[in-house]
Amino acid sequence: MKHAWHIIILVVLVALLLGIICIGVGYMTGADMSRIVSVLDANYNLSGYYQYFSQFSAELSNVLAA
């Protein structure tokens, strides 16, 4: 099982590295950040995830404060 976790972590790190490289290449070839963010938001619904996590953190802080 330990070997499987090493493979999973390696795959995730490689995917993150490829994503960072792709965004960097897009930025260096003249794309502005608003265009990159709009394309990522259209494909992966980043604004939905942001809203979900902000609501979740607000509810969590309310529960922990009570």
C-alpha positions in Angstrom: 0.0 0.0 0.0 2.9 2.3 0.7 4.2 1.8 -2.8 0.8 2.7 -4.2 0.7 6.0 -2.3 4.1 6.9 -3.7 2.8 6.3 -7.2 -0.4 8.4 -6.6 1.6 11.3 -5.1 4.0 11.1 -8.1 1.2 11.2 -10.6 -0.5 14.2 -8.8 2.8 16.1 -8.6 3.5 15.5 -12.3 0.0 16.7 -13.2 0.5 19.9 -11.1 3.8 20.5 -12.7 2.4 20.1 -16.2 -0.4 22.5 -15.4 2.0 25.1 -14.1 4.2 24.7 -17.2 1.1 25.1 -19.5 -0.1 28.2 -17.7 3.5 29.6 -17.7 3.9 29.0 -21.4 0.5 30.6 -22.1 1.5 33.6 -20.1 4.9 33.9 -21.8 3.3 33.7 -25.3 1.2 36.8 -24.8 -1.9 35.6 -23.0 -3.1 37.8 -20.2 -4.1 36.4 -16.8 -7.7 37.3 -17.2 -7.9 35.2 -20.4 -6.2 32.2 -18.7 -8.5 32.4 -15.7 -11.6 32.7 -18.0 -10.5 29.6 -20.0 -9.8 27.6 -16.8 -13.1 28.8 -15.3 -15.0 27.8 -18.4 -13.5 24.3 -18.4 -13.2 23.6 -14.6 -15.9 25.9 -13.0 -13.3 27.5 -10.7 -15.8 30.2 -9.6 -18.2 27.4 -8.4 -15.4 25.8 -6.3 -14.4 29.1 -4.9 -18.0 29.9 -3.8 -18.4 26.4 -2.3 -15.2 26.7 -0.3 -15.9 30.2 0.9 -19.4 29.2 2.0 -18.0 26.1 3.7 -15.3 28.0 5.5 -17.9 30.6 6.7 -20.2 27.9 8.0 -17.3 26.1 9.6 -16.1 29.2 11.4 -19.7 29.8 12.6 -19.9 26.3 14.0 -16.5 26.5 15.7 -17.3 29.9 17.2 -20.5 28.7 18.8 
